[in-house]
Amino acid sequence: MAILNARDEQAVRTQFQQLDDPVKLVVFSQSLAAADLCMENEQLVREVANLSDKISVEVLNLAIDRERAEAYGVDQVPSIVVEGARDYGIRFYGVPTGYEFSNLIDAIIVASTGEPALTDETKASLAALAGPVDIKVFSTPT
Amino acid sequence: MRLAQHMAVASDRVRATAIEATEFPDLSRAYRVMAVPKVVINDRVQFEGALPEREFLAAVLEAAGADAAT
């Protein structure tokens, strides 16, 4: 059974008209850990990717594809890496439903355009950062 | 997450991870998540609720500055 209904799909298709560069969604799963959530996550990502030919999907196994997981800095499943022209460092841990679904769609669009919707002041401050900044955003679906 | 992911695209130094709190109870406990959204930057600056861009940036700079000072 599909996760997205026809109305969701139409809304996302309209938003995806803004897509520019190709986007790759790298999904990490692991059947021994959170098997049901991993399956739901993979299905959701595939349904989203089907809504634009600019989006591709690669499914990896956290336990088997350890080097890739390490390179992406991913240590949880289910998870999604949203990659545009390069890896911008955007990760989703957990199945992105509810509010997180709109954030996933927004992440795909900004990774594709490479044009963050931020003020010039913010962009200038971020450009001057001397060290790494790791932002974790905890949320719940509703 | 919206501001965080736009900041990640704006700067190679920034990474943004959205974490579904109920699916990762251990992480939520470790970061003392009592209300959502909760934002934790460099494991030391944290706030609950959505902040406007200017205040969010101030928290990012505070976290980055704290790192630079150590």
N, CA and C atoms of all chains as a GROMACS GRO file, in nm:
protein
  636
    1MET      N    1   0.084  -0.120   0.000
    1MET     CA    2   0.000   0.000   0.000
    1MET      C    3   0.088   0.125   0.000
    2ALA      N    4   0.050   0.222  -0.079
    2ALA     CA    5   0.129   0.345  -0.088
    2ALA      C    6   0.118   0.426   0.041
    3ILE      N    7   0.227   0.496   0.075
    3ILE     CA    8   0.225   0.584   0.193
    3ILE      C    9   0.166   0.720   0.154
    4LEU      N   10   0.207   0.769   0.036
    4LEU     CA   11   0.158   0.900  -0.008
    4LEU      C   12   0.027   0.883  -0.083
    5ASN      N   13  -0.069   0.970  -0.057
    5ASN     CA   14  -0.192   0.965  -0.135
    5ASN      C   15  -0.178   1.057  -0.257
    6ALA      N   16  -0.278   1.053  -0.345
    6ALA     CA   17  -0.270   1.125  -0.472
    6ALA      C   18  -0.254   1.276  -0.448
    7ARG      N   19  -0.318   1.325  -0.342
    7ARG     CA   20  -0.309   1.470  -0.315
    7ARG      C   21  -0.168   1.509  -0.270
    8ASP      N   22  -0.108   1.424  -0.182
    8ASP     CA   23   0.032   1.449  -0.140
    8ASP      C   24   0.123   1.451  -0.263
    9GLU      N   25   0.103   1.351  -0.348
    9GLU     CA   26   0.191   1.337  -0.466
    9GLU      C   27   0.182   1.459  -0.556
   10GLN      N   28   0.060   1.507  -0.575
   10GLN     CA   29   0.040   1.623  -0.662
   10GLN      C   30   0.108   1.746  -0.602
   11ALA      N   31   0.092   1.763  -0.470
   11ALA     CA   32   0.152   1.880  -0.402
   11ALA      C   33   0.305   1.875  -0.414
   12VAL      N   34   0.362   1.756  -0.395
   12VAL     CA   35   0.509   1.743  -0.401
   12VAL      C   36   0.558   1.762  -0.545
   13ARG      N   37   0.484   1.705  -0.641
   13ARG     CA   38   0.521   1.724  -0.782
   13ARG      C   39   0.530   1.872  -0.817
   14THR      N   40   0.434   1.948  -0.770
   14THR     CA   41   0.433   2.093  -0.796
   14THR      C   42   0.557   2.157  -0.735
   15GLN      N   43   0.591   2.120  -0.610
   15GLN     CA   44   0.710   2.177  -0.546
   15GLN      C   45   0.837   2.136  -0.620
   16PHE      N   46   0.839   2.014  -0.672
   16PHE     CA   47   0.959   1.963  -0.740
   16PHE      C   48   0.983   2.032  -0.875
   17GLN      N   49   0.889   2.115  -0.919
   17GLN     CA   50   0.916   2.190  -1.042
   17GLN      C   51   1.032   2.287  -1.022
   18GLN      N   52   1.065   2.315  -0.893
   18GLN     CA   53   1.178   2.405  -0.864
   18GLN      C   54   1.312   2.333  -0.874
   19LEU      N   55   1.313   2.201  -0.887
   19LEU     CA   56   1.440   2.126  -0.885
   19LEU      C   57   1.529   2.167  -1.001
   20ASP      N   58   1.660   2.167  -0.972
   20ASP     CA   59   1.758   2.212  -1.069
   20ASP      C   60   1.859   2.099  -1.093
   21ASP      N   61   1.960   2.087  -1.004
   21ASP     CA   62   2.058   1.977  -1.014
   21ASP      C   63   1.997   1.847  -0.963
   22PRO      N   64   2.053   1.733  -1.009
   22PRO     CA   65   2.007   1.604  -0.957
   22PRO      C   66   2.032   1.591  -0.806
   23VAL      N   67   1.946   1.516  -0.741
   23VAL     CA   68   1.959   1.491  -0.597
   23VAL      C   69   1.963   1.340  -0.577
   24LYS      N   70   2.056   1.296  -0.489
   24LYS     CA   71   2.060   1.155  -0.455
   24LYS      C   72   2.020   1.137  -0.309
   25LEU      N   73   1.924   1.048  -0.287
   25LEU     CA   74   1.883   1.015  -0.151
   25LEU      C   75   1.949   0.882  -0.114
   26VAL      N   76   2.043   0.887  -0.022
   26VAL     CA   77   2.112   0.765   0.021
   26VAL      C   78   2.044   0.718   0.150
   27VAL      N   79   1.985   0.599   0.140
   27VAL     CA   80   1.909   0.545   0.252
   27VAL      C   81   1.992   0.438   0.323
   28PHE      N   82   2.002   0.450   0.455
   28PHE     CA   83   2.066   0.344   0.533
   28PHE      C   84   1.960   0.264   0.606
   29SER      N   85   1.968   0.132   0.590
   29SER     CA   86   1.877   0.041   0.658
   29SER      C   87   1.961  -0.065   0.728
   30GLN      N   88   1.895  -0.146   0.805
   30GLN     CA   89   1.960  -0.261   0.868
   30GLN      C   90   1.847  -0.352   0.915
   31SER      N   91   1.840  -0.471   0.854
   31SER     CA   92   1.723  -0.555   0.881
   31SER      C   93   1.715  -0.601   1.026
   32LEU      N   94   1.832  -0.612   1.092
   32LEU     CA   95   1.830  -0.660   1.231
   32LEU      C   96   1.784  -0.552   1.330
   33ALA      N   97   1.796  -0.427   1.288
   33ALA     CA   98   1.756  -0.318   1.377
   33ALA      C   99   1.641  -0.243   1.311
   34ALA      N  100   1.530  -0.230   1.381
   34ALA     CA  101   1.417  -0.150   1.333
   34ALA      C  102   1.375  -0.188   1.191
   35ALA      N  103   1.356  -0.317   1.167
   35ALA     CA  104   1.325  -0.366   1.032
   35ALA      C  105   1.201  -0.298   0.972
   36ASP      N  106   1.094  -0.287   1.049
   36ASP     CA  107   0.970  -0.228   0.996
   36ASP      C  108   0.989  -0.082   0.959
   37LEU      N  109   1.055  -0.009   1.048
   37LEU     CA  110   1.077   0.134   1.021
   37LEU      C  111   1.168   0.152   0.899
   38CYS      N  112   1.268   0.064   0.885
   38CYS     CA  113   1.358   0.074   0.771
   38CYS      C  114   1.282   0.049   0.641
   39MET      N  115   1.192  -0.049   0.643
   39MET     CA  116   1.113  -0.078   0.522
   39MET      C  117   1.021   0.039   0.488
   40GLU      N  118   0.960   0.096   0.593
   40GLU     CA  119   0.870   0.209   0.569
   40GLU      C  120   0.949   0.328   0.512
   41ASN      N  121   1.069   0.349   0.570
   41ASN     CA  122   1.155   0.459   0.525
   41ASN      C  123   1.194   0.442   0.378
   42GLU      N  124   1.237   0.320   0.342
   42GLU     CA  125   1.275   0.293   0.203
   42GLU      C  126   1.158   0.318   0.109
   43GLN      N  127   1.040   0.271   0.151
   43GLN     CA  128   0.923   0.287   0.065
   43GLN      C  129   0.889   0.435   0.046
   44LEU      N  130   0.893   0.511   0.156
   44LEU     CA  131   0.861   0.653   0.147
   44LEU      C  132   0.959   0.725   0.054
   45VAL      N  133   1.088   0.694   0.070
   45VAL     CA  134   1.190   0.759  -0.013
   45VAL      C  135   1.169   0.723  -0.161
   46ARG      N  136   1.136   0.598  -0.190
   46ARG     CA  137   1.114   0.558  -0.329
   46ARG      C  138   0.990   0.629  -0.386
   47GLU      N  139   0.886   0.641  -0.305
   47GLU     CA  140   0.765   0.710  -0.354
   47GLU      C  141   0.796   0.857  -0.386
   48VAL      N  142   0.877   0.920  -0.300
   48VAL     CA  143   0.914   1.060  -0.324
   48VAL      C  144   1.000   1.070  -0.450
   49ALA      N  145   1.097   0.979  -0.463
   49ALA     CA  146   1.188   0.984  -0.577
   49ALA      C  147   1.113   0.961  -0.709
   50ASN      N  148   1.005   0.885  -0.702
   50ASN     CA  149   0.926   0.860  -0.824
   50ASN      C  150   0.857   0.985  -0.876
   51LEU      N  151   0.852   1.090  -0.795
   51LEU     CA  152   0.780   1.210  -0.835
   51LEU      C  153   0.866   1.307  -0.917
   52SER      N  154   0.996   1.273  -0.933
   52SER     CA  155   1.081   1.357  -1.018
   52SER      C  156   1.193   1.272  -1.076
   53ASP      N  157   1.224   1.294  -1.206
   53ASP     CA  158   1.332   1.216  -1.265
   53ASP      C  159   1.468   1.273  -1.227
   54LYS      N  160   1.469   1.379  -1.147
   54LYS     CA  161   1.597   1.435  -1.101
   54LYS      C  162   1.642   1.372  -0.970
   55ILE      N  163   1.560   1.284  -0.914
   55ILE     CA  164   1.594   1.225  -0.784
   55ILE      C  165   1.627   1.077  -0.800
   56SER      N  166   1.742   1.036  -0.746
   56SER     CA  167   1.778   0.894  -0.748
   56SER      C  168   1.791   0.844  -0.604
   57VAL      N  169   1.784   0.713  -0.590
   57VAL     CA  170   1.787   0.651  -0.457
   57VAL      C  171   1.895   0.544  -0.454
   58GLU      N  172   1.969   0.539  -0.345
   58GLU     CA  173   2.063   0.430  -0.323
   58GLU      C  174   2.036   0.377  -0.182
   59VAL      N  175   2.013   0.248  -0.171
   59VAL     CA  176   1.987   0.190  -0.038
   59VAL      C  177   2.111   0.114   0.007
   60LEU      N  178   2.161   0.148   0.125
   60LEU     CA  179   2.279   0.083   0.180
   60LEU      C  180   2.244   0.018   0.314
   61ASN      N  181   2.328  -0.076   0.354
   61ASN     CA  182   2.308  -0.145   0.481
   61ASN      C  183   2.413  -0.095   0.581
   62LEU      N  184   2.364  -0.044   0.692
   62LEU     CA  185   2.455   0.016   0.792
   62LEU      C  186   2.563  -0.082   0.838
   63ALA      N  187   2.527  -0.210   0.850
   63ALA     CA  188   2.621  -0.310   0.901
   63ALA      C  189   2.720  -0.355   0.792
   64ILE      N  190   2.673  -0.360   0.667
   64ILE     CA  191   2.757  -0.412   0.559
   64ILE      C  192   2.838  -0.299   0.493
   65ASP      N  193   2.771  -0.188   0.465
   65ASP     CA  194   2.837  -0.077   0.395
   65ASP      C  195   2.898   0.019   0.498
   66ARG      N  196   2.983  -0.036   0.583
   66ARG     CA  197   3.034   0.041   0.697
   66ARG      C  198   3.118   0.161   0.655
   67GLU      N  199   3.198   0.139   0.547
   67GLU     CA  200   3.286   0.250   0.506
   67GLU      C  201   3.204   0.369   0.456
   68ARG      N  202   3.098   0.336   0.381
   68ARG     CA  203   3.012   0.444   0.330
   68ARG      C  204   2.944   0.515   0.446
   69ALA      N  205   2.896   0.436   0.544
   69ALA     CA  206   2.827   0.495   0.659
   69ALA      C  207   2.922   0.587   0.735
   70GLU      N  208   3.045   0.541   0.751
   70GLU     CA  209   3.144   0.621   0.821
   70GLU      C  210   3.175   0.750   0.745
   71ALA      N  211   3.187   0.737   0.614
   71ALA     CA  212   3.216   0.854   0.532
   71ALA      C  213   3.103   0.957   0.543
   72TYR      N  214   2.981   0.908   0.553
   72TYR     CA  215   2.867   0.999   0.567
   72TYR      C  216   2.845   1.040   0.712
   73GLY      N  217   2.915   0.978   0.804
   73GLY     CA  218   2.895   1.008   0.946
   73GLY      C  219   2.760   0.961   0.996
   74VAL      N  220   2.709   0.854   0.937
   74VAL     CA  221   2.577   0.802   0.976
   74VAL      C  222   2.595   0.680   1.066
   75ASP      N  223   2.528   0.680   1.183
   75ASP     CA  224   2.541   0.565   1.273
   75ASP      C  225   2.406   0.518   1.325
   76GLN      N  226   2.297   0.559   1.259
   76GLN     CA  227   2.163   0.518   1.302
   76GLN      C  228   2.082   0.473   1.182
   77VAL      N  229   1.984   0.388   1.205
   77VAL     CA  230   1.886   0.352   1.102
   77VAL      C  231   1.746   0.359   1.162
   78PRO      N  232   1.645   0.386   1.078
   78PRO     CA  233   1.658   0.424   0.938
   78PRO      C  234   1.711   0.567   0.924
   79SER      N  235   1.786   0.592   0.818
   79SER     CA  236   1.834   0.728   0.797
   79SER      C  237   1.846   0.759   0.648
   80ILE      N  238   1.850   0.888   0.620
   80ILE     CA  239   1.855   0.935   0.481
   80ILE      C  240   1.960   1.045   0.471
   81VAL      N  241   2.045   1.036   0.370
   81VAL     CA  242   2.138   1.143   0.338
   81VAL      C  243   2.083   1.212   0.214
   82VAL      N  244   2.069   1.345   0.219
   82VAL     CA  245   2.020   1.419   0.103
   82VAL      C  246   2.139   1.488   0.038
   83GLU      N  247   2.177   1.438  -0.082
   83GLU     CA  248   2.295   1.488  -0.151
   83GLU      C  249   2.258   1.564  -0.277
   84GLY      N  250   2.310   1.682  -0.293
   84GLY     CA  251   2.288   1.758  -0.417
   84GLY      C  252   2.414   1.753  -0.500
   85ALA      N  253   2.455   1.869  -0.554
   85ALA     CA  254   2.578   1.876  -0.634
   85ALA      C  255   2.695   1.823  -0.550
   86ARG      N  256   2.686   1.838  -0.418
   86ARG     CA  257   2.780   1.773  -0.328
   86ARG      C  258   2.705   1.736  -0.200
   87ASP      N  259   2.775   1.671  -0.108
   87ASP     CA  260   2.710   1.635   0.018
   87ASP      C  261   2.713   1.759   0.109
   88TYR      N  262   2.598   1.817   0.129
   88TYR     CA  263   2.589   1.939   0.211
   88TYR      C  264   2.583   1.908   0.360
   89GLY      N  265   2.570   1.780   0.395
   89GLY     CA  266   2.564   1.746   0.537
   89GLY      C  267   2.423   1.738   0.592
   90ILE      N  268   2.325   1.713   0.506
   90ILE     CA  269   2.185   1.703   0.552
   90ILE      C  270   2.149   1.557   0.575
   91ARG      N  271   2.104   1.526   0.697
   91ARG     CA  272   2.070   1.390   0.735
   91ARG      C  273   1.934   1.386   0.802
   92PHE      N  274   1.860   1.277   0.779
   92PHE     CA  275   1.735   1.253   0.851
   92PHE      C  276   1.745   1.120   0.921
   93TYR      N  277   1.730   1.120   1.053
   93TYR     CA  278   1.725   0.996   1.130
   93TYR      C  279   1.580   0.968   1.165
   94GLY      N  280   1.530   0.852   1.123
   94GLY     CA  281   1.390   0.819   1.148
   94GLY      C  282   1.307   0.844   1.023
   95VAL      N  283   1.191   0.782   1.016
   95VAL     CA  284   1.105   0.797   0.898
   95VAL      C  285   1.047   0.939   0.897
   96PRO      N  286   1.076   1.017   0.792
   96PRO     CA  287   1.028   1.156   0.790
   96PRO      C  288   0.881   1.167   0.751
   97THR      N  289   0.796   1.155   0.851
   97THR     CA  290   0.653   1.174   0.826
   97THR      C  291   0.610   1.303   0.898
   98GLY      N  292   0.488   1.344   0.877
   98GLY     CA  293   0.437   1.465   0.942
   98GLY      C  294   0.521   1.587   0.904
   99TYR      N  295   0.558   1.668   1.005
   99TYR     CA  296   0.637   1.788   0.978
   99TYR      C  297   0.767   1.756   0.907
  100GLU      N  298   0.828   1.643   0.948
  100GLU     CA  299   0.957   1.608   0.889
  100GLU      C  300   0.946   1.578   0.740
  101PHE      N  301   0.826   1.539   0.697
  101PHE     CA  302   0.809   1.513   0.554
  101PHE      C  303   0.826   1.643   0.475
  102SER      N  304   0.763   1.751   0.522
  102SER     CA  305   0.781   1.880   0.451
  102SER      C  306   0.926   1.924   0.456
  103ASN      N  307   0.996   1.893   0.568
  103ASN     CA  308   1.138   1.929   0.575
  103ASN      C  309   1.221   1.847   0.477
  104LEU      N  310   1.185   1.719   0.459
  104LEU     CA  311   1.257   1.637   0.361
  104LEU      C  312   1.240   1.695   0.221
  105ILE      N  313   1.117   1.732   0.186
  105ILE     CA  314   1.091   1.789   0.054
  105ILE      C  315   1.169   1.920   0.038
  106ASP      N  316   1.167   2.003   0.143
  106ASP     CA  317   1.241   2.129   0.140
  106ASP      C  318   1.392   2.104   0.128
  107ALA      N  319   1.442   1.999   0.197
  107ALA     CA  320   1.585   1.965   0.190
  107ALA      C  321   1.623   1.924   0.048
  108ILE      N  322   1.536   1.845  -0.016
  108ILE     CA  323   1.563   1.802  -0.153
  108ILE      C  324   1.572   1.924  -0.245
  109ILE      N  325   1.480   2.017  -0.226
  109ILE     CA  326   1.478   2.135  -0.314
  109ILE      C  327   1.601   2.222  -0.292
  110VAL      N  328   1.637   2.247  -0.165
  110VAL     CA  329   1.752   2.336  -0.141
  110VAL      C  330   1.883   2.267  -0.180
  111ALA      N  331   1.890   2.134  -0.165
  111ALA     CA  332   2.011   2.061  -0.208
  111ALA      C  333   2.022   2.064  -0.361
  112SER      N  334   1.908   2.069  -0.428
  112SER     CA  335   1.907   2.070  -0.574
  112SER      C  336   1.942   2.207  -0.630
  113THR      N  337   1.886   2.311  -0.570
  113THR     CA  338   1.911   2.446  -0.622
  113THR      C  339   2.044   2.501  -0.570
  114GLY      N  340   2.087   2.454  -0.451
  114GLY     CA  341   2.209   2.508  -0.390
  114GLY      C  342   2.190   2.652  -0.346
  115GLU      N  343   2.064   2.696  -0.338
  115GLU     CA  344   2.038   2.835  -0.301
  115GLU      C  345   1.955   2.841  -0.173
  116PRO      N  346   2.025   2.853  -0.060
  116PRO     CA  347   1.954   2.858   0.068
  116PRO      C  348   1.871   2.986   0.081
  117ALA      N  349   1.753   2.972   0.140
  117ALA     CA  350   1.668   3.088   0.163
  117ALA      C  351   1.706   3.151   0.296
  118LEU      N  352   1.817   3.223   0.296
  118LEU     CA  353   1.867   3.289   0.416
  118LEU      C  354   1.903   3.434   0.379
  119THR      N  355   1.906   3.520   0.480
  119THR     CA  356   1.942   3.659   0.452
  119THR      C  357   2.092   3.666   0.418
  120ASP      N  358   2.131   3.774   0.350
  120ASP     CA  359   2.273   3.792   0.315
  120ASP      C  360   2.358   3.799   0.441
  121GLU      N  361   2.301   3.858   0.546
  121GLU     CA  362   2.374   3.870   0.673
  121GLU      C  363   2.406   3.730   0.729
  122THR      N  364   2.305   3.642   0.729
  122THR     CA  365   2.326   3.506   0.778
  122THR      C  366   2.431   3.436   0.694
  123LYS      N  367   2.418   3.447   0.561
  123LYS     CA  368   2.513   3.379   0.473
  123LYS      C  369   2.656   3.428   0.497
  124ALA      N  370   2.672   3.558   0.519
  124ALA     CA  371   2.805   3.614   0.543
  124ALA      C  372   2.861   3.560   0.675
  125SER      N  373   2.778   3.553   0.777
  125SER     CA  374   2.824   3.501   0.907
  125SER      C  375   2.865   3.355   0.895
  126LEU      N  376   2.786   3.277   0.821
  126LEU     CA  377   2.816   3.134   0.806
  126LEU      C  378   2.944   3.115   0.725
  127ALA      N  379   2.965   3.201   0.627
  127ALA     CA  380   3.085   3.189   0.543
  127ALA      C  381   3.211   3.212   0.626
  128ALA      N  382   3.197   3.286   0.737
  128ALA     CA  383   3.313   3.318   0.821
  128ALA      C  384   3.337   3.215   0.931
  129LEU      N  385   3.257   3.110   0.938
  129LEU     CA  386   3.275   3.009   1.043
  129LEU      C  387   3.413   2.947   1.036
  130ALA      N  388   3.478   2.936   1.153
  130ALA     CA  389   3.614   2.883   1.154
  130ALA      C  390   3.617   2.732   1.178
  131GLY      N  391   3.513   2.681   1.243
  131GLY     CA  392   3.513   2.538   1.276
  131GLY      C  393   3.382   2.472   1.241
  132PRO      N  394   3.376   2.340   1.259
  132PRO     CA  395   3.255   2.267   1.224
  132PRO      C  396   3.138   2.299   1.316
  133VAL      N  397   3.019   2.300   1.260
  133VAL     CA  398   2.896   2.323   1.337
  133VAL      C  399   2.802   2.205   1.311
  134ASP      N  400   2.768   2.134   1.416
  134ASP     CA  401   2.678   2.020   1.404
  134ASP      C  402   2.544   2.057   1.467
  135ILE      N  403   2.441   2.062   1.385
  135ILE     CA  404   2.307   2.099   1.436
  135ILE      C  405   2.218   1.975   1.438
  136LYS      N  406   2.169   1.941   1.557
  136LYS     CA  407   2.073   1.831   1.568
  136LYS      C  408   1.937   1.892   1.598
  137VAL      N  409   1.835   1.849   1.524
  137VAL     CA  410   1.701   1.901   1.547
  137VAL      C  411   1.610   1.782   1.581
  138PHE      N  412   1.569   1.775   1.707
  138PHE     CA  413   1.480   1.668   1.751
  138PHE      C  414   1.336   1.711   1.729
  139SER      N  415   1.255   1.619   1.673
  139SER     CA  416   1.115   1.652   1.654
  139SER      C  417   1.032   1.525   1.664
  140THR      N  418   0.901   1.542   1.662
  140THR     CA  419   0.810   1.427   1.656
  140THR      C  420   0.717   1.450   1.537
  141PRO      N  421   0.655   1.343   1.486
  141PRO     CA  422   0.577   1.357   1.363
  141PRO      C  423   0.459   1.455   1.372
  142THR      N  424   0.400   1.470   1.491
  142THR     CA  425   0.281   1.556   1.498
  142THR      C  426   0.304   1.682   1.581
  143MET      N  427   1.408   2.232   1.157
  143MET     CA  428   1.503   2.171   1.063
  143MET      C  429   1.521   2.257   0.939
  144ARG      N  430   1.419   2.336   0.908
  144ARG     CA  431   1.426   2.410   0.783
  144ARG      C  432   1.548   2.504   0.780
  145LEU      N  433   1.563   2.587   0.884
  145LEU     CA  434   1.677   2.679   0.887
  145LEU      C  435   1.808   2.602   0.891
  146ALA      N  436   1.812   2.495   0.970
  146ALA     CA  437   1.935   2.417   0.984
  146ALA      C  438   1.980   2.361   0.849
  147GLN      N  439   1.887   2.308   0.772
  147GLN     CA  440   1.928   2.247   0.645
  147GLN      C  441   1.968   2.354   0.542
  148HIS      N  442   1.906   2.472   0.550
  148HIS     CA  443   1.947   2.580   0.459
  148HIS      C  444   2.087   2.629   0.497
  149MET      N  445   2.116   2.631   0.629
  149MET     CA  446   2.250   2.669   0.674
  149MET      C  447   2.354   2.567   0.629
  150ALA      N  448   2.314   2.439   0.626
  150ALA     CA  449   2.407   2.334   0.582
  150ALA      C  450   2.443   2.353   0.434
  151VAL      N  451   2.346   2.398   0.355
  151VAL     CA  452   2.375   2.422   0.213
  151VAL      C  453   2.460   2.548   0.198
  152ALA      N  454   2.437   2.646   0.287
  152ALA     CA  455   2.511   2.772   0.277
  152ALA      C  456   2.657   2.757   0.316
  153SER      N  457   2.689   2.662   0.407
  153SER     CA  458   2.827   2.650   0.455
  153SER      C  459   2.870   2.504   0.463
  154ASP      N  460   2.990   2.477   0.411
  154ASP     CA  461   3.046   2.342   0.419
  154ASP      C  462   3.076   2.302   0.563
  155ARG      N  463   3.084   2.400   0.651
  155ARG     CA  464   3.115   2.370   0.792
  155ARG      C  465   2.994   2.318   0.867
  156VAL      N  466   2.874   2.345   0.815
  156VAL     CA  467   2.752   2.314   0.890
  156VAL      C  468   2.691   2.182   0.843
  157ARG      N  469   2.659   2.095   0.940
  157ARG     CA  470   2.577   1.979   0.908
  157ARG      C  471   2.450   1.982   0.991
  158ALA      N  472   2.342   1.932   0.931
  158ALA     CA  473   2.211   1.936   0.995
  158ALA      C  474   2.151   1.797   0.996
  159THR      N  475   2.116   1.750   1.114
  159THR     CA  476   2.055   1.618   1.127
  159THR      C  477   1.919   1.631   1.194
  160ALA      N  478   1.816   1.585   1.125
  160ALA     CA  479   1.682   1.580   1.184
  160ALA      C  480   1.669   1.446   1.253
  161ILE      N  481   1.626   1.446   1.376
  161ILE     CA  482   1.613   1.321   1.452
  161ILE      C  483   1.471   1.305   1.501
  162GLU      N  484   1.409   1.193   1.463
  162GLU     CA  485   1.274   1.165   1.507
  162GLU      C  486   1.283   1.113   1.651
  163ALA      N  487   1.240   1.197   1.745
  163ALA     CA  488   1.267   1.172   1.887
  163ALA      C  489   1.210   1.039   1.938
  164THR      N  490   1.089   1.003   1.894
  164THR     CA  491   1.028   0.881   1.948
  164THR      C  492   1.094   0.754   1.893
  165GLU      N  493   1.152   0.763   1.773
  165GLU     CA  494   1.220   0.646   1.716
  165GLU      C  495   1.360   0.626   1.773
  166PHE      N  496   1.414   0.731   1.835
  166PHE     CA  497   1.550   0.721   1.891
  166PHE      C  498   1.550   0.765   2.038
  167PRO      N  499   1.486   0.683   2.122
  167PRO     CA  500   1.473   0.719   2.264
  167PRO      C  501   1.608   0.736   2.334
  168ASP      N  502   1.708   0.658   2.294
  168ASP     CA  503   1.839   0.670   2.360
  168ASP      C  504   1.902   0.807   2.333
  169LEU      N  505   1.897   0.847   2.205
  169LEU     CA  506   1.950   0.978   2.169
  169LEU      C  507   1.871   1.089   2.240
  170SER      N  508   1.739   1.072   2.243
  170SER     CA  509   1.653   1.173   2.305
  170SER      C  510   1.684   1.186   2.453
  171ARG      N  511   1.709   1.072   2.517
  171ARG     CA  512   1.746   1.074   2.659
  171ARG      C  513   1.882   1.140   2.677
  172ALA      N  514   1.976   1.101   2.593
  172ALA     CA  515   2.112   1.154   2.606
  172ALA      C  516   2.112   1.307   2.593
  173TYR      N  517   2.023   1.359   2.507
  173TYR     CA  518   2.018   1.504   2.486
  173TYR      C  519   1.905   1.569   2.564
  174ARG      N  520   1.846   1.493   2.659
  174ARG     CA  521   1.743   1.545   2.747
  174ARG      C  522   1.632   1.618   2.673
  175VAL      N  523   1.577   1.549   2.575
  175VAL     CA  524   1.469   1.609   2.496
  175VAL      C  525   1.338   1.596   2.574
  176MET      N  526   1.285   1.707   2.622
  176MET     CA  527   1.159   1.707   2.697
  176MET      C  528   1.047   1.765   2.613
  177ALA      N  529   1.081   1.855   2.521
  177ALA     CA  530   0.982   1.916   2.433
  177ALA      C  531   1.044   1.927   2.295
  178VAL      N  532   0.959   1.927   2.194
  178VAL     CA  533   1.010   1.939   2.056
  178VAL      C  534   0.945   2.060   1.988
  179PRO      N  535   1.008   2.118   1.887
  179PRO     CA  536   1.143   2.083   1.843
  179PRO      C  537   1.248   2.127   1.945
  180LYS      N  538   1.353   2.044   1.956
  180LYS     CA  539   1.467   2.082   2.038
  180LYS      C  540   1.591   2.081   1.949
  181VAL      N  541   1.667   2.190   1.957
  181VAL     CA  542   1.785   2.204   1.873
  181VAL      C  543   1.910   2.199   1.961
  182VAL      N  544   2.006   2.116   1.922
  182VAL     CA  545   2.132   2.106   1.996
  182VAL      C  546   2.246   2.133   1.897
  183ILE      N  547   2.329   2.232   1.928
  183ILE     CA  548   2.437   2.270   1.836
  183ILE      C  549   2.572   2.240   1.901
  184ASN      N  550   2.653   2.161   1.831
  184ASN     CA  551   2.785   2.119   1.880
  184ASN      C  552   2.778   2.062   2.022
  185ASP      N  553   2.668   1.996   2.052
  185ASP     CA  554   2.647   1.931   2.182
  185ASP      C  555   2.657   2.026   2.300
  186ARG      N  556   2.652   2.158   2.279
  186ARG     CA  557   2.664   2.246   2.396
  186ARG      C  558   2.565   2.362   2.400
  187VAL      N  559   2.524   2.412   2.284
  187VAL     CA  560   2.423   2.518   2.286
  187VAL      C  561   2.290   2.455   2.248
  188GLN      N  562   2.187   2.478   2.327
  188GLN     CA  563   2.059   2.415   2.297
  188GLN      C  564   1.941   2.506   2.326
  189PHE      N  565   1.834   2.484   2.252
  189PHE     CA  566   1.710   2.558   2.280
  189PHE      C  567   1.591   2.477   2.232
  190GLU      N  568   1.477   2.509   2.289
  190GLU     CA  569   1.352   2.442   2.252
  190GLU      C  570   1.264   2.540   2.177
  191GLY      N  571   1.189   2.488   2.082
  191GLY     CA  572   1.097   2.572   2.007
  191GLY      C  573   1.164   2.630   1.884
  192ALA      N  574   1.083   2.685   1.795
  192ALA     CA  575   1.137   2.740   1.670
  192ALA      C  576   1.184   2.883   1.694
  193LEU      N  577   1.305   2.914   1.650
  193LEU     CA  578   1.358   3.049   1.663
  193LEU      C  579   1.361   3.116   1.527
  194PRO      N  580   1.343   3.249   1.525
  194PRO     CA  581   1.361   3.320   1.399
  194PRO      C  582   1.507   3.312   1.353
  195GLU      N  583   1.529   3.338   1.225
  195GLU     CA  584   1.662   3.320   1.165
  195GLU      C  585   1.774   3.390   1.243
  196ARG      N  586   1.750   3.515   1.282
  196ARG     CA  587   1.855   3.592   1.350
  196ARG      C  588   1.899   3.526   1.482
  197GLU      N  589   1.800   3.481   1.560
  197GLU     CA  590   1.831   3.418   1.688
  197GLU      C  591   1.895   3.280   1.668
  198PHE      N  592   1.847   3.208   1.568
  198PHE     CA  593   1.904   3.077   1.536
  198PHE      C  594   2.052   3.094   1.499
  199LEU      N  595   2.080   3.194   1.417
  199LEU     CA  596   2.218   3.222   1.377
  199LEU      C  597   2.303   3.256   1.499
  200ALA      N  598   2.246   3.335   1.590
  200ALA     CA  599   2.320   3.373   1.711
  200ALA      C  600   2.359   3.249   1.791
  201ALA      N  601   2.267   3.150   1.798
  201ALA     CA  602   2.297   3.026   1.869
  201ALA      C  603   2.408   2.948   1.798
  202VAL      N  604   2.404   2.947   1.666
  202VAL     CA  605   2.509   2.879   1.587
  202VAL      C  606   2.645   2.944   1.613
  203LEU      N  607   2.647   3.077   1.610
  203LEU     CA  608   2.773   3.149   1.630
  203LEU      C  609   2.825   3.130   1.772
  204GLU      N  610   2.732   3.126   1.868
  204GLU     CA  611   2.772   3.103   2.007
  204GLU      C  612   2.837   2.965   2.020
  205ALA      N  613   2.774   2.864   1.959
  205ALA     CA  614   2.828   2.728   1.965
  205ALA      C  615   2.964   2.720   1.896
  206ALA      N  616   2.977   2.786   1.781
  206ALA     CA  617   3.102   2.784   1.706
  206ALA      C  618   3.209   2.860   1.784
  207GLY      N  619   3.172   2.969   1.846
  207GLY     CA  620   3.265   3.049   1.924
  207GLY      C  621   3.314   2.974   2.046
  208ALA      N  622   3.224   2.901   2.110
  208ALA     CA  623   3.260   2.822   2.227
  208ALA      C  624   3.364   2.718   2.189
  209ASP      N  625   3.348   2.662   2.067
  209ASP     CA  626   3.444   2.562   2.020
  209ASP      C  627   3.580   2.627   1.995
  210ALA      N  628   3.576   2.743   1.930
  210ALA     CA  629   3.701   2.811   1.893
  210ALA      C  630   3.779   2.850   2.018
  211ALA      N  631   3.705   2.875   2.129
  211ALA     CA  632   3.770   2.922   2.251
  211ALA      C  633   3.838   2.809   2.328
  212THR      N  634   3.805   2.684   2.295
  212THR     CA  635   3.863   2.574   2.371
  212THR      C  636   3.990   2.520   2.305
   0.00000   0.00000   0.00000
